[in-house]
Amino acid sequence: MPPDRLALELTEGATQPLIKLMDTLTRFRIKGIGLAIDDFGTGYSSLMQLRHLPFTEVKIDQAFVCDLHRSNDCRLIIQSITDLAHGLGLIATAEGVETVEQLRLVHEIGCDFVQGYLISPPMPPEALAGWITEFRHRWPAMLAHEELALWRDVELNSLS
């Protein structure tokens, strides 16, 4: 697998002892391997970790996404994390996207990517090829919803 297509996810809590492993993480980045801080916003020292560790992506915890449609606080938190990520040159990924409404809202906010059961449940590697074929057929129907018209031209070639 090309290293630039790989990202290692580190939960916010797990990165506490990893500060000492800066050299190892930097070597991953030099090789082109991405580093995603997972469950961002649920730990205690997120901002210090973003400042000192060579992350490429911030994954916004699903606890904020699940209440997004009914909580202005969650929307504000997701917007703030997304703006912070973009300001630092990082990718913002919303975790736990399970509905078309959540997909629409995180798109409006500006998240770069989504992860969740709306796209796919976790799967073994050998199931990926079949999922890609199925998803290519399902995605246009999903985007037929008027509120998702902006994503109709999403590039799926990156799934190949």
N, C-alpha and C positions, 0 to 999 in steps of 0.2 A: 504494500500500500504506500503511495507517495506520502511522505511525512506531512505535507501541507494539508492533507485531507484528514489528519488525525488530530484529535483534541483530547487531552487528559482532563477529567473533571476532578476537582478537589473541593470537598465540602469546606465551608467556611471554618467550621470547628477543627477539621483535620489539618488546616494550614498553620495552626498555632505552632506545633513543633517543626513544621517545614521551613520556617524562617531560616533555620540553620542549614537547610539544604538548598540555599540560593544557587550555589554552583551547579547542582544537578538540574534544577529547573531552568537555569540559563542555558545549559547545554541542550536541553530539549528545544528551547526557543531557537537557538542557533541552527539546529537541524530542521527547523521549520515546523515543529510539532506545536500545536496550539495548547494553551492552558486555560481552562474555564474554571472560574470560581463558582461553585454550585450553591444553590440555596441562598443567594445573596440577600442580605437584609435581615437574616435571622440570627446572626452571631453578634459578637461584641466588638471585634476590631476590624471590621470590613474595610474601612477607609485606609487604615494603616497597611493592610495587606495589599490593597490596590496600589498603594504608593511604592511598596518595597518589593513585591513579587512580580515577575514578568508575565502577567496574565494577558490574554488576548480577547477574552470573552467574560461577560458577567451573565449568569443565569439567574433570572428573577424567580424567587421561590413561588411555588404554586399556591401558597397560603394567601398571597396577595391577588393572584389571578382568579381564584375561585369566587371571590366576593367582588370582583371588579364591576360587574353590572349593577350592583346595589350599594356600593360604598365609594363615596367620593374620596375618602381617605386612601383606599387601595389604589384608586386611579392616580392620585397625587403621588403616592409612594412609587408606583411603577413609572410614572412620568419622570420623577426625580432621578430614579436609578438609571433609566434609559438616557436621560440628558447627561448624567455623570459619566456613564459608560462612553457615550459618543464624544464627550469633551476630552476624555482620556484616550481617545482613539481605539476604543474597544467595541466589540460586538455586544448587543443586548439581546438576550434570548429569554422569552417568557415560557416558563415551565407550567405544566398542568393545564394546557388548553384542551378543553373537552367539548366546547360548543362553538357553533358558528358565531354566536354573539361575542364570545370571548375573543375569538380570532379577529373579528371586526374591530373590537375595542383596542386590542394590543397593536393592531395595524395603525389605527388612528393615532395612538400614542407615539408610534415610531419604532417599535421593537423590530429588530432585524430578522429574527427567526423565532419560531415557536416549536415547542415540544409538548406532546401530550397525546391522550387517547383519541382525540379528533383525527390526528395524523396517523398514529399507530400505537398499539400497545408494545411493550418490550417484546423482542423476538430473537430467536437464535440466528446466527449469521447465515445459515443455509436457507433461511426463509426470505432473505432480503431480495433476491432476484424476482421471486414471485410477487412480493409486496410492491416493488417498483412498477411492474406491469399493471397490477391491480390499481395502484394509486394514480397512475397516469390516466386511467379511465374514470376514476372517481373524482379527481380534482376538478375538472371542468364542471361537473354537475354540482359540486359543492360551491363553486364560484358563481353558479347561476343565480344565487341569491343577489338581489340588487345591491345590498349594502357591501358586497365584496367585489363589485365590478372593477375596482382599482387593481385587484390582484389577478385579473383574468389573463394577463400576459406573463405570469410568473414563468421563469425559465426552469424547465424540468430536466434539461440536458445534464445538469450537474448530478442527477441521480444515476447516471449511467456509469 
